[in-house]
Amino acid sequence: MYKIIKIYGERNTGTQYLKKLIKLNFDLKLLPGILPKPFRIVWFLNLYFPSLYRRFPLVNWLLDYYFKITFSKNLGWKHTLIFSELLETSQINLNNVYFITITKNPYSWLLSFYNRPYHSQNKYENFEEFLLKPWKTLKCENYSKDFKNPIEMWNLKNKFYIDLKEKYIVENIRYEDLLLNLENVINKISKRFNISRKYKIAKNIEISTKDKEKNYNFYYDYYINELWKNKLNKDSINIINKFLDESVLDYFKYKKI
């Protein structure tokens, strides 16, 4: 019998990369966390026509509607704020589901999110403005109000990933560890969920899932060698540090800059 896996992670944390790695290295069933293919065309409005998207956020409406009517079968959008009380409203036997969450260093994640602020209807003049503006939530994000800012969103979503371990079988993964030591991550998943591996040595995906001009070496250099730090200034660092939840930071073994 196939193991059932559900992946959760914020936008720009490598959820698509993780999904492909899991499918490549294991035989299992993955619960979907994005819109089905026929509807994904609207996602490109956000990516390639942001000004049009801000006026007509069709993809937001579709996401909210789709995951409202399908949550009981797929456990929601992969980027949602998830907690046990919500999971228990589903029709799925949660004893058969294993959860994997993925987290990225908050500083580098905020830079990535600023470059690709999926589902935002705001326009930002600079990175500091992005850090301070409230983040308007989607209904499928399962938060009753807007986040104070993207930093608070990182805090809360990752805190709930930690809290999931109190009731369910969960593996919390850091994006950087996929780049640094994929073999170790695949081995941990195999042991945690008692899943047989397909290969003795973990198989990697060399080409980016979003940008075909970038590869594993590019991301390794950028994240593991922390080249992203060159894009931060004192003002942005101070803003981020002001709002960061240090308990979440410590759990994932990230250091404050």
Protein Blocks (a to p, Z undefined) as FASTA:
>chain_A
ZZdddddddehiopmmmmmmmmmmpccddddfbdcfklmmmmmmmmmmmmlmmmmmmklm
mmmmmmmmmmmmnnpafkbccdfklmmmpmbdfklpccddddddfklmmmmmmmmgghia
bdcfbfklmmmpccdddfklopabdcfblklmmmmmmmmmmmmmmmmccddddfklmmmm
mmlmmmmmmmmnopacfbfbdcddfbdfkbmkbcfklmmmmmmnommmmmpcfklmmmmm
mmpcfklmmmnopacZZ
